[in-house]
Amino acid sequence: MNAPALRAMAAHEVRLRMRRASTVFAMLAVIAVTWLAIPDPRGGMTLMHAGGARLLYDSMTLSIGSAVLLNLLFGLGGFYLVRGRVAEDLRCGIGGVLGATPVGDGTLLLGRWLGGMAYLCALAAAFMTTMLVLHGLRGEAPIQLSAYLQTYVLMLLPAISLAAGMAVLCESCGPLVGKAGDVLYFIVWATQFSSMAPTINHPFGGWNPLLLIDFNGAATVIARLIELFGTPDISIGLSDFNAAVPPAIIGSGFWTADMIATRCASALLGAVPLLPAMLLFHRFSPDRVKAAHGKKRGSPLDLINRVLRPLARLALPLLALAGRLPVPARGIVADLALTLMSKPSLIAALAVASLAGLLAQASALGGVVMMSVVFWGIAVSDVAVRNHAADLESMSGALAGGATAHALAQAASTLLLGCLLTAPALLRWMVEAPLRALALAGGLFFLSAVAHLLGRATRSARTFLALFLVAMYISAQAPNAAILDLVGAHGSATPFSVSVLSAAGLVAILLAWLFDRRARR
């Protein structure tokens, strides 16, 4: 290993990623979501409770609770923030230069892993700084910096190590460079939660090898809390509590030697993907790179779209309709037709969602909406970057209304498609539960605006996709939190939460417009 080269490459990786606009947006999104999930106990909700009693907002409670929530975001989103370097090297022509350098494969990949680790750790440090501010506002005990540092290191390092290691592996193996790698990592990330049940159902009295794959750390923390408080009634996240019971205190001896050793071993296990990465990395060999890029690869959704290609003809009448509409509506309908024609799976989803929305019982309608919105979000994540990917952005300025009008038409068509997918539920709720209908409409507007903003600002579909999947996962796990009921699926949204999301959508549209205006200058 060449130590100076290793340091230089790691520092270069950090600088490259820190300059991306996606870093700023991801950081702001993580802070916003986590702060919303850490309520003020005076409002009747708490971050953690044990046996019905809330835990005192001291350094241990806030550091443990925020670290668990942050790992849910970083564990999934961190992978998408780190990966993409090989594709960028090939696009810029740097791959051939790297292939000719005397630096070994191991040094190159290890440098990228260390750079990815350092980048995510820097984001975690920035987040911890904001948590100290929140502690100053809502805390009930003095800030203990050592408790935050110990908890964040032990909780976050395994998840960060796995995200960076899997990103390097997916960048080193040809079949995993595309969306197949994204799917593989999501499966790995979801599989780790299989360690939760065996360890939560039994206290931490004996070491369980499944804790080694608890990269998120939730199972380790909950098992330890069960041991400390003697009750399986443990909750981390938005939850109510018994105000008549005095707050419980975790204490300073939370982390035991066994737990520390397990978390360190879990962090080392997260780096194991580097080993197959070094064996599979082709060093930008011209023959293998050309073969890899000459063969069309895609995700399972791409395969479904190719199979359903004949359905694209059903969208042709929309193009004829667009030609007869006035200018603002013309662009929206034309862009909607383009989305349906390029992704015919959406046409099939429209039929299935419409049938399910009409036949589903009222109690199951929220689940139908949730699944429809998840499919919609995955499908439209790249709409805002479609012109950039095809190198057609300069041509959009020649359209009626200019580039700005075309960009807004894309955002409006995304919203229209979401409304079409959820139309049966929207119509039923307008009659049966007007507030849920408003929540659905406001949530779709908010998500469409955020997809438009992140796509225009980061020139990547992965930023929105990662944050969207994490947000929907958190929403599914917190059915009683009004602000996290993004599309009214749980029926817990309030007029205030709907207003906040709608206002946030307007702000996102304004920021996207300002970004486009600055970019054109």
VOLUM-919437 format. One line per field, with one value per residue (C-alpha): x, z, y; residue number from 1. Coordinates in steps of 0.001 Angstrom, whole numbers, plus 500000, padded with zeros to 6 digits. Example, Ala and Ser with C-alpha at 12.3 -4.5 7.8 and 13.67 -1.06 7.14 Angstrom:
// VOLUM-919437
c1 = c(512300 | 513670) $
c3 = c(507800 | 507140) $
c2 = c(495500 | 498940) $
pos = c(1 | 2) $
//
This chain:
// VOLUM-919437
c1 = c(500000 | 501250 | 500302 | 500723 | 498698 | 496061 | 495708 | 495577 | 492874 | 490777 | 491002 | 490146 | 487034 | 485865 | 486421 | 484573 | 481531 | 481493 | 481185 | 478011 | 474709 | 473228 | 475338 | 473651 | 470146 | 470702 | 472049 | 469142 | 466651 | 468245 | 468206 | 464593 | 463297 | 465186 | 464178 | 460552 | 460966 | 462326 | 459301 | 459072 | 457752 | 455547 | 453418 | 452473 | 454903 | 458413 | 461424 | 461840 | 459798 | 460195 | 457211 | 455041 | 457435 | 459284 | 463063 | 464539 | 465961 | 469583 | 472669 | 472315 | 468639 | 469025 | 472260 | 470900 | 467515 | 468931 | 471646 | 469056 | 466987 | 470067 | 471187 | 467861 | 468621 | 472383 | 472184 | 470135 | 470789 | 474524 | 475055 | 473426 | 475421 | 478744 | 478394 | 478634 | 482377 | 483132 | 480377 | 481698 | 485265 | 484126 | 482035 | 484913 | 487589 | 489486 | 489087 | 491777 | 494127 | 493549 | 494064 | 497540 | 498722 | 501065 | 498731 | 497531 | 493905 | 493861 | 495138 | 492670 | 489637 | 490719 | 491216 | 487703 | 486309 | 488156 | 487020 | 483416 | 483743 | 485274 | 482574 | 479713 | 481443 | 481733 | 477991 | 477368 | 479560 | 477586 | 474375 | 475669 | 476349 | 472706 | 471670 | 473638 | 471617 | 468390 | 469631 | 470115 | 466510 | 464693 | 467173 | 466475 | 470056 | 473491 | 475150 | 477755 | 479836 | 481579 | 478217 | 477368 | 480803 | 480800 | 477258 | 477644 | 480918 | 479588 | 476210 | 477133 | 480466 | 479053 | 476298 | 478713 | 481281 | 478673 | 477328 | 480818 | 481924 | 478857 | 479229 | 482807 | 481705 | 478869 | 481253 | 483819 | 481557 | 480216 | 476720 | 476249 | 477297 | 473720 | 470426 | 471049 | 473538 | 470928 | 468498 | 471173 | 472061 | 468437 | 468057 | 471203 | 470007 | 466559 | 467994 | 469858 | 466525 | 466082 | 468398 | 465838 | 463298 | 465644 | 467499 | 464540 | 462483 | 465328 | 467356 | 471035 | 471980 | 473818 | 475775 | 473915 | 475929 | 473043 | 474063 | 477075 | 474781 | 472881 | 474647 | 471801 | 472307 | 468599 | 468530 | 471579 | 470132 | 466645 | 468019 | 470145 | 467166 | 465090 | 467840 | 468111 | 464398 | 463145 | 460314 | 459905 | 457731 | 460478 | 459876 | 462299 | 460660 | 457528 | 455352 | 453061 | 453772 | 452165 | 452570 | 451735 | 454913 | 458196 | 460736 | 463176 | 466932 | 469270 | 472383 | 476033 | 476819 | 474787 | 477629 | 479125 | 482378 | 480480 | 478417 | 481471 | 483301 | 480224 | 479847 | 483556 | 483311 | 480199 | 482126 | 484898 | 482303 | 480909 | 484257 | 484177 | 482685 | 486098 | 487540 | 485331 | 485594 | 489363 | 488903 | 486206 | 487632 | 488691 | 491007 | 489104 | 490283 | 489148 | 487850 | 485821 | 484529 | 483291 | 481626 | 479968 | 478608 | 477693 | 475360 | 472170 | 471670 | 468864 | 466798 | 463873 | 461637 | 463481 | 462875 | 459165 | 459031 | 460590 | 458070 | 455171 | 456425 | 453266 | 451223 | 453078 | 450738 | 447912 | 449605 | 449632 | 446201 | 447681 | 450146 | 447300 | 445415 | 448460 | 448621 | 445130 | 445668 | 446957 | 450644 | 450795 | 448600 | 450228 | 453620 | 452165 | 450151 | 452988 | 455455 | 452955 | 452615 | 456410 | 456672 | 453986 | 455497 | 458990 | 457698 | 454694 | 454685 | 453003 | 450102 | 449667 | 450019 | 447266 | 444884 | 445811 | 445739 | 442403 | 440836 | 442326 | 441250 | 437679 | 437306 | 439333 | 437538 | 437814 | 440220 | 442559 | 442506 | 445466 | 447638 | 446631 | 447591 | 450923 | 451887 | 450735 | 452755 | 455886 | 455689 | 455001 | 457986 | 460386 | 459106 | 459271 | 462532 | 464411 | 461860 | 463579 | 466963 | 465672 | 466778 | 470159 | 470805 | 469911 | 471911 | 468768 | 468634 | 469820 | 466969 | 464323 | 464956 | 463541 | 460162 | 457213 | 457716 | 461414 | 463391 | 461697 | 458211 | 459356 | 460879 | 457672 | 455670 | 457744 | 456982 | 453275 | 453156 | 454766 | 452063 | 449335 | 450596 | 450520 | 446954 | 445942 | 447477 | 445637 | 442466 | 440002 | 441228 | 441302 | 437690 | 436476 | 438221 | 436783 | 433382 | 434249 | 437279 | 438005 | 441056 | 442710 | 441989 | 443709 | 446628 | 446988 | 446859 | 449226 | 451630 | 451784 | 452434 | 455203 | 456880 | 456608 | 458173 | 461017 | 461677 | 461817 | 464131 | 466576 | 466664 | 467353 | 469908 | 471860 | 471432 | 470885 | 467804 | 469429 | 469247 | 465465 | 465063 | 467119 | 465416 | 461989 | 462382 | 463656 | 460821 | 458177 | 459740 | 459696 | 456132 | 455085 | 456719 | 455141 | 451406 | 450451 | 452758 | 450729 | 453686 | 454992 | 451638 | 452860 | 449934 | 447132 | 447592 | 447311 | 444566 | 446640 | 447306 | 446040 | 445254 | 448546 | 450625 | 448929 | 449628 | 453282 | 453864 | 452076 | 454120 | 457307 | 456308 | 455914 | 459331 | 460851 | 459349 | 460672 | 464161 | 464172 | 463181 | 465946 | 468471 | 467492 | 467688 | 471168 | 472326 | 471246 | 473311) $
c3 = c(500000 | 499054 | 502102 | 500489 | 497450 | 499725 | 501663 | 498465 | 496901 | 500057 | 500351 | 496656 | 497107 | 500007 | 498105 | 495034 | 497029 | 499268 | 496177 | 494998 | 495476 | 496523 | 499693 | 500828 | 500011 | 501615 | 504773 | 505030 | 504437 | 507111 | 509646 | 508859 | 509065 | 512257 | 514012 | 513142 | 514660 | 517952 | 519471 | 522405 | 525354 | 526379 | 523327 | 524601 | 522401 | 523128 | 521324 | 523496 | 526150 | 528289 | 529959 | 529220 | 530877 | 528645 | 528873 | 530173 | 527401 | 528500 | 526379 | 526359 | 525346 | 522603 | 521243 | 521144 | 519707 | 517068 | 516104 | 515501 | 513329 | 511515 | 510732 | 509023 | 506742 | 506328 | 506095 | 502905 | 501564 | 502294 | 499693 | 496967 | 497979 | 497827 | 494658 | 491065 | 490792 | 488116 | 485822 | 486282 | 485535 | 482325 | 481294 | 481849 | 480363 | 483657 | 483713 | 481099 | 483021 | 486254 | 484412 | 483344 | 486757 | 488830 | 491836 | 492683 | 492574 | 496325 | 497007 | 494565 | 495988 | 499594 | 498951 | 497584 | 500546 | 503008 | 501094 | 501201 | 504919 | 505620 | 503594 | 505436 | 508784 | 507969 | 507301 | 510578 | 512434 | 510907 | 511964 | 515508 | 515684 | 514882 | 517513 | 520105 | 519128 | 519525 | 522901 | 523967 | 522983 | 524276 | 526543 | 530214 | 531364 | 530597 | 527309 | 527656 | 524489 | 525360 | 525402 | 521931 | 520525 | 521963 | 520851 | 517359 | 516721 | 517922 | 516239 | 512902 | 511946 | 511092 | 508879 | 507192 | 506668 | 505010 | 502790 | 501588 | 501160 | 499130 | 497012 | 496124 | 495328 | 493076 | 491298 | 490759 | 489320 | 485808 | 486288 | 489476 | 488105 | 487114 | 488920 | 489698 | 492330 | 493817 | 494144 | 495642 | 498302 | 499208 | 499761 | 501936 | 503885 | 504475 | 505408 | 508402 | 510112 | 510353 | 513377 | 515237 | 516333 | 517867 | 519886 | 520885 | 522134 | 524425 | 526577 | 525986 | 528678 | 526185 | 523116 | 519877 | 516630 | 514717 | 516306 | 513992 | 511064 | 513061 | 511170 | 511993 | 515713 | 516599 | 517771 | 519979 | 521553 | 522144 | 523638 | 526055 | 527003 | 527704 | 530029 | 531817 | 532329 | 532574 | 530070 | 526366 | 525979 | 524348 | 521662 | 519655 | 517523 | 517835 | 520546 | 523372 | 527052 | 530471 | 531815 | 535346 | 535469 | 536193 | 533339 | 533328 | 532997 | 530985 | 532969 | 531997 | 531887 | 528809 | 526610 | 527939 | 526816 | 524922 | 523070 | 522154 | 520848 | 518851 | 517232 | 516317 | 514788 | 512887 | 511461 | 510265 | 508760 | 506783 | 504984 | 503794 | 500367 | 499578 | 499163 | 496223 | 494871 | 494513 | 492674 | 490313 | 489564 | 485903 | 486165 | 483397 | 480874 | 477448 | 476185 | 479320 | 479734 | 476150 | 476529 | 479723 | 478238 | 474925 | 476577 | 477844 | 481521 | 483672 | 486730 | 487016 | 486314 | 483013 | 482074 | 482850 | 480698 | 477774 | 478106 | 478285 | 475406 | 473285 | 475923 | 475029 | 472065 | 474480 | 475293 | 471671 | 471933 | 474609 | 472064 | 469694 | 472562 | 473548 | 470075 | 470489 | 473965 | 474869 | 475633 | 479414 | 479268 | 476041 | 477678 | 480696 | 478670 | 476186 | 478986 | 480637 | 477350 | 477058 | 480571 | 479889 | 476542 | 477981 | 480996 | 479908 | 483302 | 484520 | 482140 | 483636 | 487122 | 486316 | 485474 | 488552 | 490934 | 489593 | 490024 | 493510 | 494563 | 493461 | 495012 | 498214 | 501516 | 503294 | 505884 | 503144 | 500965 | 502761 | 501905 | 498238 | 498240 | 499908 | 497328 | 494428 | 495681 | 496195 | 492637 | 491326 | 493183 | 491881 | 488316 | 488170 | 490073 | 486825 | 485057 | 486154 | 484865 | 481640 | 479421 | 481128 | 480675 | 476983 | 476538 | 475377 | 477905 | 475388 | 473044 | 475742 | 475520 | 471989 | 473173 | 473772 | 477071 | 477218 | 479439 | 482642 | 481346 | 480154 | 483570 | 485348 | 482886 | 483861 | 487547 | 486774 | 484698 | 487564 | 489910 | 487381 | 487032 | 490806 | 490926 | 488175 | 490001 | 493193 | 491586 | 492991 | 496559 | 496066 | 494865 | 497606 | 500325 | 498971 | 499967 | 502996 | 504523 | 502998 | 505193 | 503915 | 500348 | 501069 | 502662 | 499577 | 497176 | 499313 | 499771 | 496039 | 495392 | 497995 | 496666 | 493047 | 493965 | 495882 | 493007 | 490639 | 492909 | 493637 | 490011 | 488726 | 491426 | 491627 | 488039 | 489519 | 490141 | 493034 | 495484 | 495396 | 495132 | 498257 | 500330 | 499017 | 499948 | 503410 | 503948 | 502903 | 505161 | 508135 | 507283 | 507301 | 510714 | 512336 | 511567 | 514420 | 513463 | 511578 | 509886 | 508644 | 507156 | 503815 | 501639 | 504132 | 504107 | 507907 | 508468 | 511073 | 509021 | 510420 | 508740 | 510127 | 508710 | 505315 | 505300 | 506239 | 503460 | 500885 | 501910 | 501716 | 498187 | 497173 | 498629 | 496682 | 493417 | 494128 | 494912 | 491710 | 489717 | 491354 | 490697 | 487008 | 486704 | 488224 | 486068 | 482873 | 483829) $
c2 = c(500000 | 503473 | 505561 | 509037 | 507950 | 506446 | 509694 | 511741 | 509580 | 509545 | 513331 | 513673 | 511523 | 513672 | 516937 | 515692 | 514662 | 517704 | 519912 | 518182 | 519945 | 516603 | 516756 | 519972 | 518780 | 515378 | 516986 | 519402 | 516582 | 514383 | 517222 | 518114 | 514532 | 513738 | 516950 | 516224 | 512750 | 514201 | 515930 | 518291 | 516206 | 519120 | 518354 | 514891 | 512910 | 511678 | 510216 | 507101 | 505387 | 502277 | 500651 | 503658 | 506130 | 508520 | 508685 | 511916 | 514086 | 513865 | 513245 | 509449 | 509473 | 512066 | 510597 | 507017 | 507967 | 510328 | 507816 | 505076 | 507434 | 508721 | 505171 | 504513 | 507467 | 507003 | 503225 | 503479 | 506967 | 506886 | 504172 | 506259 | 509337 | 507477 | 505440 | 506661 | 507261 | 504647 | 505921 | 509455 | 508333 | 506681 | 509692 | 512134 | 509870 | 509633 | 505857 | 505363 | 507645 | 505733 | 502479 | 503631 | 504798 | 502602 | 502644 | 499132 | 498027 | 497510 | 501007 | 502561 | 500755 | 501186 | 504895 | 505161 | 503252 | 505468 | 508545 | 507394 | 506652 | 510062 | 511802 | 510113 | 510659 | 514361 | 514473 | 512634 | 515158 | 518027 | 516337 | 515840 | 519573 | 520290 | 517734 | 519662 | 522720 | 520747 | 519494 | 523091 | 523849 | 520754 | 519006 | 518423 | 517857 | 519339 | 518396 | 515645 | 515712 | 512427 | 510612 | 511909 | 511033 | 507511 | 506750 | 508178 | 506356 | 502986 | 503364 | 504939 | 503358 | 499880 | 501338 | 503750 | 500984 | 498745 | 501541 | 502522 | 498903 | 497924 | 501073 | 500101 | 496533 | 497687 | 500065 | 497307 | 494608 | 495261 | 493743 | 495809 | 499193 | 500056 | 499736 | 496060 | 497233 | 499545 | 496640 | 494372 | 496899 | 497508 | 493738 | 493667 | 496706 | 495202 | 491768 | 493151 | 493798 | 490027 | 490254 | 492339 | 489693 | 487068 | 489710 | 491889 | 488934 | 487911 | 490332 | 490988 | 488502 | 486299 | 487303 | 486636 | 486310 | 487915 | 491208 | 491224 | 491989 | 494597 | 497375 | 499749 | 499150 | 499217 | 495584 | 496097 | 499240 | 497821 | 494600 | 496642 | 498849 | 495727 | 494533 | 497896 | 498560 | 494978 | 495413 | 494608 | 497723 | 499816 | 502414 | 504564 | 507223 | 509302 | 507759 | 508771 | 508157 | 508103 | 511623 | 510429 | 508298 | 510132 | 510127 | 507222 | 507674 | 505447 | 506279 | 506535 | 502801 | 502003 | 500726 | 497494 | 495881 | 493160 | 495752 | 497814 | 494739 | 493674 | 497099 | 497187 | 493704 | 494802 | 497769 | 495437 | 493101 | 496037 | 496309 | 492658 | 493635 | 495169 | 491673 | 490575 | 494132 | 493760 | 490446 | 491779 | 495228 | 495343 | 498369 | 500179 | 497588 | 498956 | 495629 | 494881 | 498422 | 498547 | 495178 | 496253 | 499459 | 497955 | 495541 | 497087 | 496448 | 497638 | 497081 | 494645 | 497654 | 498234 | 494618 | 494996 | 498129 | 496283 | 493458 | 495919 | 498066 | 497440 | 499287 | 502497 | 502896 | 503648 | 506972 | 508171 | 509867 | 512114 | 513504 | 514320 | 515960 | 518009 | 519527 | 520995 | 522467 | 525951 | 526373 | 525719 | 522604 | 521421 | 520953 | 519165 | 516652 | 516088 | 515406 | 513056 | 511170 | 510930 | 509500 | 506891 | 505926 | 505554 | 503606 | 501532 | 499827 | 503001 | 502328 | 498864 | 500357 | 502859 | 500036 | 497959 | 500938 | 502129 | 498691 | 498245 | 501735 | 501115 | 497653 | 498053 | 498409 | 501738 | 500295 | 498972 | 502074 | 503619 | 500628 | 500855 | 504529 | 503785 | 501152 | 503346 | 506312 | 504197 | 502860 | 506366 | 507843 | 505202 | 505597 | 509416 | 509896 | 510559 | 512790 | 516004 | 514773 | 513224 | 516104 | 516329 | 512597 | 512835 | 516080 | 517895 | 520733 | 523302 | 522357 | 522890 | 526632 | 526614 | 525337 | 527621 | 529406 | 528593 | 526259 | 527431 | 526694 | 523270 | 522460 | 523484 | 521412 | 518377 | 518977 | 519433 | 516252 | 514345 | 515624 | 514832 | 511267 | 510830 | 512107 | 509683 | 506711 | 507569 | 508989 | 506397 | 506922 | 510684 | 510720 | 508380 | 510382 | 513634 | 512233 | 510099 | 511865 | 515306 | 515881 | 512679 | 513794 | 517111 | 515253 | 513047 | 515991 | 518073 | 515182 | 514459 | 518135 | 518184 | 515024 | 516209 | 519554 | 517893 | 515460 | 518429 | 520427 | 517609 | 516524 | 520045 | 520826 | 517557 | 516273 | 512829 | 510713 | 508860 | 511757 | 511963 | 508187 | 507513 | 510208 | 509227 | 505554 | 506437 | 508932 | 506408 | 503774 | 506142 | 507164 | 503507 | 502986 | 506067 | 505849 | 508186 | 511075 | 513675 | 515367 | 511982 | 510960 | 512246 | 511121 | 510577 | 506803 | 506505 | 509058 | 510910 | 514061 | 517338 | 520666 | 521976 | 519099 | 519411 | 523152 | 522605 | 520059 | 522226 | 525268 | 523185 | 522153 | 525803 | 526587 | 523671 | 524928 | 528437 | 527108 | 525057 | 528152 | 530208 | 527437 | 527253 | 531023 | 531095 | 528169 | 529957 | 532965) $
pos = c(1 | 2 | 3 | 4 | 5 | 6 | 7 | 8 | 9 | 10 | 11 | 12 | 13 | 14 | 15 | 16 | 17 | 18 | 19 | 20 | 21 | 22 | 23 | 24 | 25 | 26 | 27 | 28 | 29 | 30 | 31 | 32 | 33 | 34 | 35 | 36 | 37 | 38 | 39 | 40 | 41 | 42 | 43 | 44 | 45 | 46 | 47 | 48 | 49 | 50 | 51 | 52 | 53 | 54 | 55 | 56 | 57 | 58 | 59 | 60 | 61 | 62 | 63 | 64 | 65 | 66 | 67 | 68 | 69 | 70 | 71 | 72 | 73 | 74 | 75 | 76 | 77 | 78 | 79 | 80 | 81 | 82 | 83 | 84 | 85 | 86 | 87 | 88 | 89 | 90 | 91 | 92 | 93 | 94 | 95 | 96 | 97 | 98 | 99 | 100 | 101 | 102 | 103 | 104 | 105 | 106 | 107 | 108 | 109 | 110 | 111 | 112 | 113 | 114 | 115 | 116 | 117 | 118 | 119 | 120 | 121 | 122 | 123 | 124 | 125 | 126 | 127 | 128 | 129 | 130 | 131 | 132 | 133 | 134 | 135 | 136 | 137 | 138 | 139 | 140 | 141 | 142 | 143 | 144 | 145 | 146 | 147 | 148 | 149 | 150 | 151 | 152 | 153 | 154 | 155 | 156 | 157 | 158 | 159 | 160 | 161 | 162 | 163 | 164 | 165 | 166 | 167 | 168 | 169 | 170 | 171 | 172 | 173 | 174 | 175 | 176 | 177 | 178 | 179 | 180 | 181 | 182 | 183 | 184 | 185 | 186 | 187 | 188 | 189 | 190 | 191 | 192 | 193 | 194 | 195 | 196 | 197 | 198 | 199 | 200 | 201 | 202 | 203 | 204 | 205 | 206 | 207 | 208 | 209 | 210 | 211 | 212 | 213 | 214 | 215 | 216 | 217 | 218 | 219 | 220 | 221 | 222 | 223 | 224 | 225 | 226 | 227 | 228 | 229 | 230 | 231 | 232 | 233 | 234 | 235 | 236 | 237 | 238 | 239 | 240 | 241 | 242 | 243 | 244 | 245 | 246 | 247 | 248 | 249 | 250 | 251 | 252 | 253 | 254 | 255 | 256 | 257 | 258 | 259 | 260 | 261 | 262 | 263 | 264 | 265 | 266 | 267 | 268 | 269 | 270 | 271 | 272 | 273 | 274 | 275 | 276 | 277 | 278 | 279 | 280 | 281 | 282 | 283 | 284 | 285 | 286 | 287 | 288 | 289 | 290 | 291 | 292 | 293 | 294 | 295 | 296 | 297 | 298 | 299 | 300 | 301 | 302 | 303 | 304 | 305 | 306 | 307 | 308 | 309 | 310 | 311 | 312 | 313 | 314 | 315 | 316 | 317 | 318 | 319 | 320 | 321 | 322 | 323 | 324 | 325 | 326 | 327 | 328 | 329 | 330 | 331 | 332 | 333 | 334 | 335 | 336 | 337 | 338 | 339 | 340 | 341 | 342 | 343 | 344 | 345 | 346 | 347 | 348 | 349 | 350 | 351 | 352 | 353 | 354 | 355 | 356 | 357 | 358 | 359 | 360 | 361 | 362 | 363 | 364 | 365 | 366 | 367 | 368 | 369 | 370 | 371 | 372 | 373 | 374 | 375 | 376 | 377 | 378 | 379 | 380 | 381 | 382 | 383 | 384 | 385 | 386 | 387 | 388 | 389 | 390 | 391 | 392 | 393 | 394 | 395 | 396 | 397 | 398 | 399 | 400 | 401 | 402 | 403 | 404 | 405 | 406 | 407 | 408 | 409 | 410 | 411 | 412 | 413 | 414 | 415 | 416 | 417 | 418 | 419 | 420 | 421 | 422 | 423 | 424 | 425 | 426 | 427 | 428 | 429 | 430 | 431 | 432 | 433 | 434 | 435 | 436 | 437 | 438 | 439 | 440 | 441 | 442 | 443 | 444 | 445 | 446 | 447 | 448 | 449 | 450 | 451 | 452 | 453 | 454 | 455 | 456 | 457 | 458 | 459 | 460 | 461 | 462 | 463 | 464 | 465 | 466 | 467 | 468 | 469 | 470 | 471 | 472 | 473 | 474 | 475 | 476 | 477 | 478 | 479 | 480 | 481 | 482 | 483 | 484 | 485 | 486 | 487 | 488 | 489 | 490 | 491 | 492 | 493 | 494 | 495 | 496 | 497 | 498 | 499 | 500 | 501 | 502 | 503 | 504 | 505 | 506 | 507 | 508 | 509 | 510 | 511 | 512 | 513 | 514 | 515 | 516 | 517 | 518 | 519 | 520 | 521) $
//
